[in-house]
């Protein structure tokens, strides 16, 4: 004889609502009368209340140890912090409640570390350019945009009764587009797209500048403008190699015209804020793309929506950035 299926309460509740007795329900469901009665009695009793165990209390001395450990162990788990203090028997909920009064759960900041030499060079750079007219500086940089955004997922509010959208998942990532642009005063130069599959070494970088920046923008400017313009680029190997330096010198960007740049200093480049504006626009509401051309078109459209006042705000922020980096003795600044 086969085993009967587990008894579910939906049919029993419906029959009870219709006024059926337990005996009649047993006949309708073809189950033993005692089984039905037992099921109804257990359902009426409800769930047993959870017995709360007394929480482990920690002393003021242990609390001070936890605070010191949290300061010494950034991004550590609550368990690791308490174990380093030799405090055992504290449940996770209690550990988190204690740490919540003295710390916050945060992600690691994505920026290069600064050592003493870096900080000194950042201070020297700030002193050198403190009296510079930054309206004549062209700030340049590259940005890579992917099909799925910086981290491939997004959070947002979902209405009650609605399901969260399922993000498109790719077996091989999908790649990305490398974009170059510059800003000067209230003007956006570019953006220009690096050809797919091209690795920017010294030769390809110079050829890219020749085909885009010089042909499409620089040569259209007046002689007085190009004479006073300062060209800023970061310390990527393709930018600062002997080949690139000599090539830019032949183009007239030499001596004091190329801006010296301190190491590990994306926070000092205002175009980084432009990249943030563009990425927020193209990836808003968890937007994803199905092709490299579509994400490039989105970058171009977002760049067109950035007006001159926004760019001017970024380029005019340089005086404040220099003063901030001096005040922080070469440390990182908020942008």
Buried (B, 14 or more C-beta within 10 A) or exposed (E): EEEEEEEEEEEBEEBBEEEBEBEBBBEEBEBEBEBBBEBBEEEEEEEEEEEEEEEEEBEEEBBEBBBEBBEEEEEBEBEEBBEBBEBEEBEEEBBEEBBEEEBEEEEEEEEEEBEEEBBEBBBEBBEEBEEBEBEBBBBBBBBEBBBBBEEBEBEEEEEEEEEEEEEEEEEEEBBBBBBBBBBBBBEBBBBBBBEEEEEBEBEBBBBBBEEBBBEEBBEEEEEEEBEEBBBBBBEBEBBBBEEBBEBBEEBBBEEEBBBEBBBBBBBBBBBBBBBEBBBEBBBEEBBBBEEBEEBBEBBBEBBEEBEEEBBBEBBBBBEEBBEBBBEBEBBBBEB
